[in-house]
Amino acid sequence: MKKISISLTFLMLAFFCNAQIIVDATSTPDSLVQNHLLGSGVYVSNVTYTGSALQIGSFTGGTAGISNGIIMSSGSVDSTIAWAPASIFRSSAMNNNSDSSLAAIVSPQTVHDASVLEFDFKVASDSVKFNFVFGSEEYNDWVNTAFNDVFGFFISGPGIVGEQNIALIPGTTTPVSINNVNNGGPYSGVSTGPCNNCAYFVDNIFGTTFAGDAYTTVLTAQAAVQPCTIYHIKLAVADVSDQVYDSFVMLEDNSFQACAIPRLYVNNAPVLVDSITICSGSSVQISSLQAPNYLWSTGETTQTITVTQTGDYVASVFEGACYVTSKIVHVEVLTLPAPIIANNSSLITSTVIDPAYTYTWYHDGNLITGATTYSYTVNTGGCYLLIITDVNGCSVTSNNLCLTFTGVNNVEEKNAVQVIPNPFKHSAKISFANPANEKVTVTVYDAIGKEISNSKFVLNQVQDRNLGIGQIELINKNLERGVYFFEIRNESSEVKGKGKLVIE
């Protein structure tokens, strides 16, 4: 029996030795960050550490959800004290350092034995994340007491006011701590509730592979950042109120990394789809996130570009070795066929006939109620035009057709007023018959008949006495691209001419 007992004892010791974590506390803080913590897309500099060298190290063989990484403790991480089973009591007084960021969380309690790792970083993305587990010997006996050992991950930089602690309970702004994540804390050591965020709590009081009496599930700390811009982070853990009952944070190997490729913004809203549609003649603004430098697929180097053409658009942002390319946004510019309207006697018909379009008719700039098909029968003279609209809200306007009406069977087009050039950008000359050399006024309307303020254009009037031709030069000051209509009247309000202007 004695032999059997001795054999069982050796088997148990071998099991604990193989199962417990092994800690190496000899690496420098810079080596720990560069060789263990960093993942893809992150650039680190200025690594510093405050605390005892025995409070930080790399580990392998972890059994609390993270198998390899960095461990930081309010006590010693030295493997001369076993890391399994849970009955092993890890408690050591260290440097008695405090830390202002941690002290602000637990005030008015005091902070002791702080272990603090800090560094600057840039991320080739719009966010950064890493995985961690928090555990403590304070569980379960000292839950909901003043011995609420504390830790935090404090990030600061552009767009962040002060310091932001990102060691949070998922979906909340509540810091992870002994008093915030537990299943009660009777002094017997066995948790019996009530539950406090215990979905993230692992009771290890009878565990055989890890020394901490309890620990959290694997959690993820994440922060939004501006790509390739310098930020600072402080990773810290400490005792509260005394220097006993160690608490520790495990940071997963290579988990400190850039998140997914950033999306772009369209008209200041995040792009949630890969393709957007705009109407011909309109534009859309596509923006990158705030960053030091920009280079678009168009060659532009500003944060925002204005897009008017169909194509794929992508932005790259960079600073030194930090370089990231956004997702691609496809812009599709919809061009509708321009309708031409012509009359056969009193019936005006459009050359564009499609039941998918909406048809809207206007007479002298006024909407014709109920006229919603591709044709319209006139019953009075004047100028007519048609606007067709597709399911995307894109519209196009027809030519302006001016008719005289002397009976149902006698409808004819008026003598057109001449506009040269038309379309135009800056100026055009309007010529019209004016044999009596009358003074005239010109009124400009938009496509739906709304009068346009004369602050948007300048009119210069000329008269050719020999030919009896009136001429007006219209200079575009602030007219946007589109179709406009004008009406020429004399001092007696008699219409001397009408026509269409196309600003390109």
C-alpha positions as a Python dict, from the first residue, in 0.01 Angstrom:
ca = {
    (1, 'M'): (0, 0, 0),
    (2, 'K'): (281, 238, 84),
    (3, 'K'): (435, 191, -260),
    (4, 'I'): (105, 257, -425),
    (5, 'S'): (58, 572, -216),
    (6, 'I'): (405, 698, -307),
    (7, 'S'): (337, 632, -676),
    (8, 'L'): (9, 824, -659),
    (9, 'T'): (186, 1113, -491),
    (10, 'F'): (446, 1132, -768),
    (11, 'L'): (172, 1111, -1031),
    (12, 'M'): (-13, 1404, -869),
    (13, 'L'): (306, 1612, -853),
    (14, 'A'): (383, 1534, -1216),
    (15, 'F'): (28, 1639, -1313),
    (16, 'F'): (56, 1973, -1133),
    (17, 'C'): (399, 2040, -1280),
    (18, 'N'): (279, 1974, -1634),
    (19, 'A'): (-51, 2163, -1596),
    (20, 'Q'): (59, 2481, -1419),
    (21, 'I'): (187, 2786, -1603),
    (22, 'I'): (560, 2847, -1629),
    (23, 'V'): (668, 3210, -1593),
    (24, 'D'): (990, 3370, -1718),
    (25, 'A'): (1054, 3697, -1532),
    (26, 'T'): (1392, 3769, -1697),
    (27, 'S'): (1281, 3946, -2018),
    (28, 'T'): (1295, 4324, -2049),
    (29, 'P'): (964, 4513, -2075),
    (30, 'D'): (1045, 4615, -2433),
    (31, 'S'): (1111, 4251, -2526),
    (32, 'L'): (786, 4142, -2362),
    (33, 'V'): (586, 4394, -2565),
    (34, 'Q'): (763, 4341, -2897),
    (35, 'N'): (798, 3962, -2881),
    (36, 'H'): (483, 3861, -2695),
    (37, 'L'): (206, 4120, -2690),
    (38, 'L'): (223, 4267, -3040),
    (39, 'G'): (15, 4129, -3324),
    (40, 'S'): (-34, 4258, -3677),
    (41, 'G'): (-66, 4621, -3782),
    (42, 'V'): (69, 4783, -3463),
    (43, 'Y'): (387, 4992, -3428),
    (44, 'V'): (521, 5044, -3073),
    (45, 'S'): (780, 5280, -2922),
    (46, 'N'): (887, 5424, -2584),
    (47, 'V'): (817, 5116, -2369),
    (48, 'T'): (854, 5182, -1995),
    (49, 'Y'): (780, 4981, -1682),
    (50, 'T'): (725, 5081, -1320),
    (51, 'G'): (733, 4817, -1049),
    (52, 'S'): (946, 4525, -942),
    (53, 'A'): (1103, 4314, -1217),
    (54, 'L'): (948, 4013, -1043),
    (55, 'Q'): (596, 4151, -1103),
    (56, 'I'): (600, 4100, -1481),
    (57, 'G'): (704, 3820, -1715),
    (58, 'S'): (607, 3597, -2003),
    (59, 'F'): (423, 3270, -1942),
    (60, 'T'): (339, 2945, -2118),
    (61, 'G'): (101, 2663, -2033),
    (62, 'G'): (-179, 2885, -1903),
    (63, 'T'): (-505, 2706, -1821),
    (64, 'A'): (-732, 3006, -1751),
    (65, 'G'): (-833, 3060, -2114),
    (66, 'I'): (-504, 3207, -2234),
    (67, 'S'): (-223, 2960, -2298),
    (68, 'N'): (66, 3202, -2362),
    (69, 'G'): (136, 3568, -2307),
    (70, 'I'): (242, 3831, -2053),
    (71, 'I'): (148, 3818, -1687),
    (72, 'M'): (150, 4123, -1458),
    (73, 'S'): (81, 4095, -1085),
    (74, 'S'): (48, 4299, -768),
    (75, 'G'): (283, 4034, -624),
    (76, 'S'): (565, 3819, -748),
    (77, 'V'): (513, 3613, -1066),
    (78, 'D'): (821, 3399, -993),
    (79, 'S'): (758, 3029, -1055),
    (80, 'T'): (944, 2936, -736),
    (81, 'I'): (597, 2962, -589),
    (82, 'A'): (378, 2706, -766),
    (83, 'W'): (95, 2825, -993),
    (84, 'A'): (-128, 2522, -923),
    (85, 'P'): (-348, 2400, -763),
    (86, 'A'): (-588, 2666, -632),
    (87, 'S'): (-498, 2574, -276),
    (88, 'I'): (-156, 2735, -336),
    (89, 'F'): (-172, 3080, -179),
    (90, 'R'): (9, 3351, -376),
    (91, 'S'): (62, 3660, -162),
    (92, 'S'): (368, 3884, -158),
    (93, 'A'): (438, 4243, -63),
    (94, 'M'): (640, 4422, -331),
    (95, 'N'): (740, 4783, -397),
    (96, 'N'): (437, 4955, -240),
    (97, 'N'): (412, 5186, -545),
    (98, 'S'): (84, 5366, -613),
    (99, 'D'): (-54, 5479, -950),
    (100, 'S'): (-275, 5783, -1010),
    (101, 'S'): (-493, 5619, -1275),
    (102, 'L'): (-566, 5317, -1058),
    (103, 'A'): (-611, 5532, -745),
    (104, 'A'): (-883, 5733, -922),
    (105, 'I'): (-1085, 5414, -973),
    (106, 'V'): (-1082, 5296, -610),
    (107, 'S'): (-1071, 5626, -421),
    (108, 'P'): (-1077, 5672, -122),
    (109, 'Q'): (-906, 5333, -79),
    (110, 'T'): (-529, 5332, -127),
    (111, 'V'): (-327, 5157, -400),
    (112, 'H'): (-19, 4944, -326),
    (113, 'D'): (234, 4732, -517),
    (114, 'A'): (143, 4876, -859),
    (115, 'S'): (283, 4703, -1167),
    (116, 'V'): (260, 4942, -1464),
    (117, 'L'): (358, 4880, -1829),
    (118, 'E'): (332, 5175, -2072),
    (119, 'F'): (413, 5244, -2437),
    (120, 'D'): (323, 5457, -2741),
    (121, 'F'): (169, 5294, -3045),
    (122, 'K'): (28, 5355, -3394),
    (123, 'V'): (-229, 5127, -3558),
    (124, 'A'): (-279, 5049, -3926),
    (125, 'S'): (-655, 5060, -3882),
    (126, 'D'): (-929, 5261, -3713),
    (127, 'S'): (-928, 5053, -3393),
    (128, 'V'): (-707, 4833, -3174),
    (129, 'K'): (-786, 4536, -2950),
    (130, 'F'): (-625, 4273, -2728),
    (131, 'N'): (-740, 3982, -2508),
    (132, 'F'): (-695, 3948, -2135),
    (133, 'V'): (-793, 3758, -1820),
    (134, 'F'): (-805, 3908, -1470),
    (135, 'G'): (-767, 3683, -1166),
    (136, 'S'): (-708, 3722, -793),
    (137, 'E'): (-650, 3554, -461),
    (138, 'E'): (-895, 3811, -315),
    (139, 'Y'): (-1176, 3596, -459),
    (140, 'N'): (-1405, 3481, -304),
    (141, 'D'): (-1349, 3577, 58),
    (142, 'W'): (-1300, 3950, 3),
    (143, 'V'): (-1560, 4025, -263),
    (144, 'N'): (-1758, 4345, -196),
    (145, 'T'): (-1510, 4471, 62),
    (146, 'A'): (-1247, 4745, 62),
    (147, 'F'): (-990, 4491, -66),
    (148, 'N'): (-1109, 4540, -425),
    (149, 'D'): (-776, 4489, -603),
    (150, 'V'): (-768, 4707, -913),
    (151, 'F'): (-639, 4703, -1268),
    (152, 'G'): (-699, 4905, -1585),
    (153, 'F'): (-593, 4966, -1943),
    (154, 'F'): (-576, 5342, -1993),
    (155, 'I'): (-552, 5483, -2346),
    (156, 'S'): (-496, 5848, -2438),
    (157, 'G'): (-439, 6037, -2761),
    (158, 'P'): (-619, 6226, -3043),
    (159, 'G'): (-996, 6223, -3008),
    (160, 'I'): (-985, 6098, -2646),
    (161, 'V'): (-1049, 6332, -2355),
    (162, 'G'): (-799, 6258, -2080),
    (163, 'E'): (-753, 5884, -2023),
    (164, 'Q'): (-1005, 5619, -2125),
    (165, 'N'): (-1009, 5288, -1936),
    (166, 'I'): (-1088, 5012, -2187),
    (167, 'A'): (-1077, 4720, -1937),
    (168, 'L'): (-1456, 4709, -1933),
    (169, 'I'): (-1735, 4457, -1884),
    (170, 'P'): (-1859, 4382, -2240),
    (171, 'G'): (-2124, 4621, -2363),
    (172, 'T'): (-2088, 4858, -2065),
    (173, 'T'): (-1873, 5138, -1931),
    (174, 'T'): (-1821, 4948, -1604),
    (175, 'P'): (-1458, 4860, -1520),
    (176, 'V'): (-1374, 4493, -1464),
    (177, 'S'): (-1289, 4441, -1096),
    (178, 'I'): (-1339, 4195, -809),
    (179, 'N'): (-1644, 4381, -684),
    (180, 'N'): (-1793, 4412, -1034),
    (181, 'V'): (-1743, 4053, -1157),
    (182, 'N'): (-1820, 3779, -904),
    (183, 'N'): (-2081, 3540, -770),
    (184, 'G'): (-2098, 3676, -420),
    (185, 'G'): (-1829, 3655, -157),
    (186, 'P'): (-1896, 3468, 169),
    (187, 'Y'): (-1595, 3436, 398),
    (188, 'S'): (-1611, 3057, 362),
    (189, 'G'): (-1449, 3096, 21),
    (190, 'V'): (-1732, 2931, -174),
    (191, 'S'): (-1938, 3179, -379),
    (192, 'T'): (-2313, 3147, -341),
    (193, 'G'): (-2442, 3465, -507),
    (194, 'P'): (-2601, 3695, -572),
    (195, 'C'): (-2453, 3705, -922),
    (196, 'N'): (-2276, 4021, -1038),
    (197, 'N'): (-2182, 3994, -1406),
    (198, 'C'): (-2105, 3631, -1331),
    (199, 'A'): (-2136, 3538, -1700),
    (200, 'Y'): (-1775, 3657, -1709),
    (201, 'F'): (-1675, 3487, -1381),
    (202, 'V'): (-1496, 3152, -1331),
    (203, 'D'): (-1499, 3017, -972),
    (204, 'N'): (-1171, 2830, -924),
    (205, 'I'): (-1176, 2770, -548),
    (206, 'F'): (-1135, 2395, -601),
    (207, 'G'): (-930, 2422, -924),
    (208, 'T'): (-636, 2191, -984),
    (209, 'T'): (-453, 2370, -1268),
    (210, 'F'): (-439, 2733, -1160),
    (211, 'A'): (-359, 2913, -835),
    (212, 'G'): (-607, 3201, -848),
    (213, 'D'): (-925, 3135, -650),
    (214, 'A'): (-1126, 3290, -935),
    (215, 'Y'): (-1072, 3469, -1263),
    (216, 'T'): (-1265, 3621, -1552),
    (217, 'T'): (-1341, 3460, -1883),
    (218, 'V'): (-1125, 3579, -2172),
    (219, 'L'): (-1228, 3940, -2237),
    (220, 'T'): (-1135, 4182, -2515),
    (221, 'A'): (-1026, 4542, -2465),
    (222, 'Q'): (-1088, 4757, -2771),
    (223, 'A'): (-1057, 5126, -2863),
    (224, 'A'): (-1133, 5340, -3167),
    (225, 'V'): (-831, 5535, -3290),
    (226, 'Q'): (-724, 5748, -3581),
    (227, 'P'): (-511, 5541, -3822),
    (228, 'C'): (-135, 5582, -3807),
    (229, 'T'): (-157, 5840, -3527),
    (230, 'I'): (38, 5815, -3200),
    (231, 'Y'): (-152, 5699, -2890),
    (232, 'H'): (-35, 5606, -2540),
    (233, 'I'): (-151, 5311, -2331),
    (234, 'K'): (-90, 5220, -1968),
    (235, 'L'): (-150, 4861, -1848),
    (236, 'A'): (-161, 4849, -1469),
    (237, 'V'): (-258, 4622, -1177),
    (238, 'A'): (-227, 4678, -800),
    (239, 'D'): (-336, 4576, -450),
    (240, 'V'): (-598, 4788, -277),
    (241, 'S'): (-596, 4874, 95),
    (242, 'D'): (-310, 4631, 175),
    (243, 'Q'): (-16, 4447, 18),
    (244, 'V'): (-138, 4089, 45),
    (245, 'Y'): (-352, 3852, -165),
    (246, 'D'): (-203, 3891, -513),
    (247, 'S'): (-407, 3989, -820),
    (248, 'F'): (-286, 3948, -1176),
    (249, 'V'): (-364, 4021, -1541),
    (250, 'M'): (-277, 3787, -1825),
    (251, 'L'): (-239, 3943, -2173),
    (252, 'E'): (-266, 3700, -2463),
    (253, 'D'): (33, 3650, -2694),
    (254, 'N'): (15, 3855, -3017),
    (255, 'S'): (-339, 3976, -2944),
    (256, 'F'): (-255, 4349, -2937),
    (257, 'Q'): (-345, 4413, -3299),
    (258, 'A'): (-521, 4632, -3551),
    (259, 'C'): (-887, 4553, -3607),
    (260, 'A'): (-1057, 4513, -3944),
    (261, 'I'): (-983, 4732, -4245),
    (262, 'P'): (-1153, 5068, -4191),
    (263, 'R'): (-1455, 5173, -4393),
    (264, 'L'): (-1495, 5512, -4553),
    (265, 'Y'): (-1757, 5782, -4488),
    (266, 'V'): (-2007, 5909, -4746),
    (267, 'N'): (-2153, 6253, -4680),
    (268, 'N'): (-2022, 6222, -4321),
    (269, 'A'): (-2203, 5892, -4255),
    (270, 'P'): (-2018, 5556, -4225),
    (271, 'V'): (-2049, 5345, -4539),
    (272, 'L'): (-2238, 5027, -4447),
    (273, 'V'): (-2256, 4887, -4802),
    (274, 'D'): (-1991, 4835, -5068),
    (275, 'S'): (-2173, 5020, -5346),
    (276, 'I'): (-2369, 5345, -5360),
    (277, 'T'): (-2573, 5505, -5637),
    (278, 'I'): (-2598, 5872, -5730),
    (279, 'C'): (-2782, 6054, -6005),
    (280, 'S'): (-2614, 6202, -6309),
    (281, 'G'): (-2527, 6564, -6247),
    (282, 'S'): (-2502, 6519, -5871),
    (283, 'S'): (-2202, 6441, -5651),
    (284, 'V'): (-2111, 6264, -5331),
    (285, 'Q'): (-1838, 6334, -5077),
    (286, 'I'): (-1627, 6037, -4966),
    (287, 'S'): (-1406, 6082, -4660),
    (288, 'S'): (-1132, 5888, -4489),
    (289, 'L'): (-1081, 5881, -4115),
    (290, 'Q'): (-863, 6150, -3962),
    (291, 'A'): (-499, 6056, -4026),
    (292, 'P'): (-158, 6219, -4084),
    (293, 'N'): (-142, 6162, -4463),
    (294, 'Y'): (-385, 6054, -4737),
    (295, 'L'): (-358, 5911, -5087),
    (296, 'W'): (-673, 5825, -5285),
    (297, 'S'): (-705, 5598, -5585),
    (298, 'T'): (-778, 5920, -5778),
    (299, 'G'): (-438, 6064, -5679),
    (300, 'E'): (-592, 6323, -5444),
    (301, 'T'): (-426, 6378, -5106),
    (302, 'T'): (-706, 6539, -4902),
    (303, 'Q'): (-918, 6375, -4633),
    (304, 'T'): (-1236, 6420, -4842),
    (305, 'I'): (-1289, 6393, -5216),
    (306, 'T'): (-1590, 6484, -5430),
    (307, 'V'): (-1705, 6209, -5667),
    (308, 'T'): (-1914, 6266, -5979),
    (309, 'Q'): (-1818, 5964, -6194),
    (310, 'T'): (-1874, 5590, -6181),
    (311, 'G'): (-1579, 5400, -6035),
    (312, 'D'): (-1413, 5225, -5741),
    (313, 'Y'): (-1272, 5455, -5473),
    (314, 'V'): (-1024, 5364, -5200),
    (315, 'A'): (-809, 5567, -4960),
    (316, 'S'): (-470, 5487, -4814),
    (317, 'V'): (-346, 5661, -4499),
    (318, 'F'): (11, 5649, -4377),
    (319, 'E'): (279, 5781, -4145),
    (320, 'G'): (626, 5630, -4162),
    (321, 'A'): (601, 5250, -4169),
    (322, 'C'): (234, 5261, -4064),
    (323, 'Y'): (23, 5217, -4378),
    (324, 'V'): (-340, 5108, -4418),
    (325, 'T'): (-580, 5092, -4710),
    (326, 'S'): (-954, 5134, -4663),
    (327, 'K'): (-1230, 4917, -4800),
    (328, 'I'): (-1334, 4987, -5159),
    (329, 'V'): (-1648, 5190, -5222),
    (330, 'H'): (-1806, 5156, -5566),
    (331, 'V'): (-1997, 5459, -5691),
    (332, 'E'): (-2246, 5408, -5973),
    (333, 'V'): (-2366, 5721, -6154),
    (334, 'L'): (-2711, 5666, -6306),
    (335, 'T'): (-2774, 5841, -6636),
    (336, 'L'): (-3133, 5851, -6761),
    (337, 'P'): (-3216, 5890, -7131),
    (338, 'A'): (-3310, 6251, -7198),
    (339, 'P'): (-3669, 6273, -7321),
    (340, 'I'): (-3755, 6483, -7625),
    (341, 'I'): (-4113, 6602, -7643),
    (342, 'A'): (-4285, 6691, -7969),
    (343, 'N'): (-4644, 6752, -8067),
    (344, 'N'): (-4874, 6611, -8327),
    (345, 'S'): (-5153, 6864, -8326),
    (346, 'S'): (-5270, 6887, -7962),
    (347, 'L'): (-5096, 6569, -7840),
    (348, 'I'): (-4748, 6604, -7692),
    (349, 'T'): (-4552, 6277, -7665),
    (350, 'S'): (-4220, 6182, -7504),
    (351, 'T'): (-3956, 5980, -7686),
    (352, 'V'): (-3882, 5797, -7355),
    (353, 'I'): (-4156, 5547, -7272),
    (354, 'D'): (-4097, 5318, -6974),
    (355, 'P'): (-4353, 5216, -6708),
    (356, 'A'): (-4071, 5212, -6450),
    (357, 'Y'): (-4042, 5592, -6474),
    (358, 'T'): (-4259, 5858, -6313),
    (359, 'Y'): (-4376, 6132, -6551),
    (360, 'T'): (-4440, 6490, -6439),
    (361, 'W'): (-4562, 6759, -6680),
    (362, 'Y'): (-4532, 7137, -6643),
    (363, 'H'): (-4706, 7423, -6824),
    (364, 'D'): (-4531, 7760, -6809),
    (365, 'G'): (-4335, 7635, -6507),
    (366, 'N'): (-4647, 7517, -6319),
    (367, 'L'): (-4716, 7154, -6233),
    (368, 'I'): (-5000, 7001, -6433),
    (369, 'T'): (-5198, 6802, -6175),
    (370, 'G'): (-5289, 6450, -6289),
    (371, 'A'): (-5056, 6447, -6591),
    (372, 'T'): (-4851, 6136, -6510),
    (373, 'T'): (-4805, 5947, -6839),
    (374, 'Y'): (-4559, 5980, -7125),
    (375, 'S'): (-4806, 6193, -7329),
    (376, 'Y'): (-5026, 6495, -7265),
    (377, 'T'): (-5305, 6661, -7459),
    (378, 'V'): (-5281, 7041, -7456),
    (379, 'N'): (-5582, 7270, -7432),
    (380, 'T'): (-5407, 7604, -7407),
    (381, 'G'): (-5099, 7766, -7546),
    (382, 'G'): (-4775, 7808, -7360),
    (383, 'C'): (-4449, 7630, -7290),
    (384, 'Y'): (-4450, 7263, -7185),
    (385, 'L'): (-4183, 7040, -7045),
    (386, 'L'): (-4160, 6691, -6900),
    (387, 'I'): (-3952, 6556, -6609),
    (388, 'I'): (-3902, 6180, -6581),
    (389, 'T'): (-3787, 6018, -6256),
    (390, 'D'): (-3665, 5664, -6189),
    (391, 'V'): (-3701, 5447, -5876),
    (392, 'N'): (-3375, 5589, -5736),
    (393, 'G'): (-3509, 5942, -5745),
    (394, 'C'): (-3291, 6042, -6041),
    (395, 'S'): (-3457, 6289, -6279),
    (396, 'V'): (-3399, 6434, -6623),
    (397, 'T'): (-3582, 6719, -6797),
    (398, 'S'): (-3702, 6735, -7156),
    (399, 'N'): (-3670, 7019, -7400),
    (400, 'N'): (-3903, 7316, -7356),
    (401, 'L'): (-4182, 7301, -7615),
    (402, 'C'): (-4366, 7634, -7665),
    (403, 'L'): (-4698, 7618, -7851),
    (404, 'T'): (-4971, 7855, -7961),
    (405, 'F'): (-5328, 7727, -7933),
    (406, 'T'): (-5600, 7836, -8177),
    (407, 'G'): (-5816, 7527, -8159),
    (408, 'V'): (-5781, 7157, -8105),
    (409, 'N'): (-5668, 7100, -8463),
    (410, 'N'): (-5442, 7404, -8485),
    (411, 'V'): (-5156, 7385, -8238),
    (412, 'E'): (-4815, 7505, -8356),
    (413, 'E'): (-4475, 7587, -8206),
    (414, 'K'): (-4394, 7953, -8145),
    (415, 'N'): (-4095, 8118, -8300),
    (416, 'A'): (-3817, 8019, -8066),
    (417, 'V'): (-3605, 8272, -7886),
    (418, 'Q'): (-3239, 8209, -7967),
    (419, 'V'): (-2988, 8133, -7689),
    (420, 'I'): (-2619, 8104, -7784),
    (421, 'P'): (-2442, 7903, -7655),
    (422, 'N'): (-2682, 7665, -7485),
    (423, 'P'): (-2581, 7469, -7274),
    (424, 'F'): (-2326, 7709, -7121),
    (425, 'K'): (-2124, 7759, -6805),
    (426, 'H'): (-2046, 8128, -6766),
    (427, 'S'): (-2252, 8339, -7008),
    (428, 'A'): (-2494, 8325, -7302),
    (429, 'K'): (-2667, 8573, -7532),
    (430, 'I'): (-3047, 8568, -7564),
    (431, 'S'): (-3182, 8717, -7888),
    (432, 'F'): (-3551, 8802, -7948),
    (433, 'A'): (-3765, 9012, -8178),
    (434, 'N'): (-3800, 9370, -8050),
    (435, 'P'): (-3884, 9597, -8346),
    (436, 'A'): (-4024, 9876, -8125),
    (437, 'N'): (-3712, 9885, -7909),
    (438, 'E'): (-3919, 9825, -7597),
    (439, 'K'): (-3769, 9799, -7253),
    (440, 'V'): (-3801, 9446, -7124),
    (441, 'T'): (-3751, 9245, -6806),
    (442, 'V'): (-3624, 8889, -6788),
    (443, 'T'): (-3735, 8643, -6520),
    (444, 'V'): (-3557, 8310, -6467),
    (445, 'Y'): (-3732, 8004, -6318),
    (446, 'D'): (-3612, 7664, -6208),
    (447, 'A'): (-3750, 7338, -6349),
    (448, 'I'): (-4061, 7345, -6131),
    (449, 'G'): (-4143, 7710, -6185),
    (450, 'K'): (-3985, 7873, -5881),
    (451, 'E'): (-3849, 8219, -5959),
    (452, 'I'): (-3471, 8245, -5924),
    (453, 'S'): (-3330, 8544, -5737),
    (454, 'N'): (-3148, 8789, -5965),
    (455, 'S'): (-2859, 8780, -5718),
    (456, 'K'): (-2756, 8458, -5892),
    (457, 'F'): (-2710, 8612, -6239),
    (458, 'V'): (-2639, 8944, -6417),
    (459, 'L'): (-2830, 9075, -6723),
    (460, 'N'): (-2683, 9318, -6978),
    (461, 'Q'): (-2938, 9439, -7239),
    (462, 'V'): (-2850, 9551, -7594),
    (463, 'Q'): (-3073, 9661, -7889),
    (464, 'D'): (-2993, 9633, -8259),
    (465, 'R'): (-3201, 9924, -8400),
    (466, 'N'): (-3141, 9832, -8763),
    (467, 'L'): (-3259, 9472, -8740),
    (468, 'G'): (-3515, 9516, -8461),
    (469, 'I'): (-3350, 9246, -8255),
    (470, 'G'): (-3322, 9268, -7878),
    (471, 'Q'): (-3028, 9101, -7716),
    (472, 'I'): (-2960, 9019, -7352),
    (473, 'E'): (-2635, 8882, -7217),
    (474, 'L'): (-2691, 8658, -6912),
    (475, 'I'): (-2384, 8612, -6691),
    (476, 'N'): (-2393, 8321, -6447),
    (477, 'K'): (-2292, 8428, -6096),
    (478, 'N'): (-2416, 8142, -5881),
    (479, 'L'): (-2657, 7929, -6082),
    (480, 'E'): (-2605, 7558, -6016),
    (481, 'R'): (-2593, 7300, -6293),
    (482, 'G'): (-2936, 7216, -6432),
    (483, 'V'): (-3223, 7328, -6651),
    (484, 'Y'): (-3383, 7673, -6614),
    (485, 'F'): (-3652, 7865, -6802),
    (486, 'F'): (-3682, 8235, -6875),
    (487, 'E'): (-3958, 8470, -6976),
    (488, 'I'): (-3918, 8811, -7144),
    (489, 'R'): (-4189, 9072, -7086),
    (490, 'N'): (-4227, 9435, -7189),
    (491, 'E'): (-4343, 9719, -6965),
    (492, 'S'): (-4706, 9621, -7036),
    (493, 'S'): (-4634, 9268, -6907),
    (494, 'E'): (-4676, 9130, -7258),
    (495, 'V'): (-4470, 8817, -7314),
    (496, 'K'): (-4205, 8886, -7580),
    (497, 'G'): (-4039, 8546, -7562),
    (498, 'K'): (-3970, 8234, -7359),
    (499, 'G'): (-3697, 7977, -7361),
    (500, 'K'): (-3479, 7725, -7182),
    (501, 'L'): (-3131, 7765, -7029),
    (502, 'V'): (-2907, 7469, -6959),
    (503, 'I'): (-2621, 7531, -6714),
    (504, 'E'): (-2347, 7269, -6738),
}
